[in-house]
């Protein structure tokens, strides 16, 4: 029973009018996202061009990066209109990579410490 | 049904599934359901592939972070390394900025191609895919220029003239792997654009390799791959070039 429904859905033409999982959006939306990606990239570039430093620089870089990534995934890749199951299955695992990043950051700090201690920072 | 009438956008689907996110989430996993109900296998598998690719790129970026944090030798300043002389003045990072805008534009044209694919406008969809491929080829061309310039300046996977040798290895590995993805994408786009323009998805012509009939959904699946390539560049741009 479940199988036949699944096949019927898969077999249905992708553009069938009114299909809930097939979002129809005005071209304007895609153009707006395109424009925003341009603006955000320009802002990222300006952070470097103006020569900002310290916390302000890193915060802005990460902020613009996340906004861009969010727009691409949500609108261009249609994630905003996907089923919650798929959204969680795809978005949660990469978030867990942050744990790995934390472990490696601590490891890198330790390596740096030993290098400074035993090689006097020469290598 | 009551809920459907409250949300006109979801009304015509006439699915027995509840329309609210969490109810669907639970229903998807409950009582022997297909977990990604309504999501075609092609799309689900592309997402799974992209997730695995995320881990690969993630590992590369983490390796780069570890190398950069643990070296006692100064890291080269990417802003200067990737500067170009334009009209007698050094403009910092300008080539990378142009490459970024080219890739974003390719993502824009791809999104429109997917849109027209849904509307079954095969001429517009096909042409937009060709434009996307052109932007992609342009990006790879600029990357080839960038690599040539750096190799001439003495950058190697084991050395560079400005400090930490790990700069060279991480640079070639990360941008090389990304460039490979773009190149594959361009080939993928050209093959698919030909099928779309020829009208294969209307005539039901069978594929040369798979001998199966394609569907317009292929454009959306192709789009997921292409946007992902742009997405990865967002992180490379931030962490490798700006950081």
Interface residues (C-beta under 8 A of the other chain):
Chain A: X2 X6 X9 X10 X13 X14 X15 X17 X18 X19 X20 X21 X22 X24 X25 X27 X30 X31 X33 X34 X37 X38 X41 X44 X45 X47 X48 X49 X58 X61 X62 X64 X65 X68 X69 X72 X73 X75 X76 X77 X78 X82 X83 X84 X85 X86 X88 X89 X90 X93 X94 X97 X100 X101 X104 X105 X107 X108 X109 X111 X112 X115 X116 X119 X121 X122 X123
Chain B: X10 X12 X13 X15 X19 X21 X22 X24 X25 X28 X29 X32 X33 X34 X35 X36 X37 X38 X39 X40 X41 X44 X47 X50 X51 X54 X55 X58 X62 X65 X66 X67 X69 X70 X71 X72 X73 X79 X92 X93 X97 X100 X101 X104 X105 X107 X108 X110 X111 X112 X115 X117 X118 X119 X120 X215 X216 X217 X220 X223 X224 X227 X228 X230 X231 X234 X235 X237 X238 X241 X242 X243
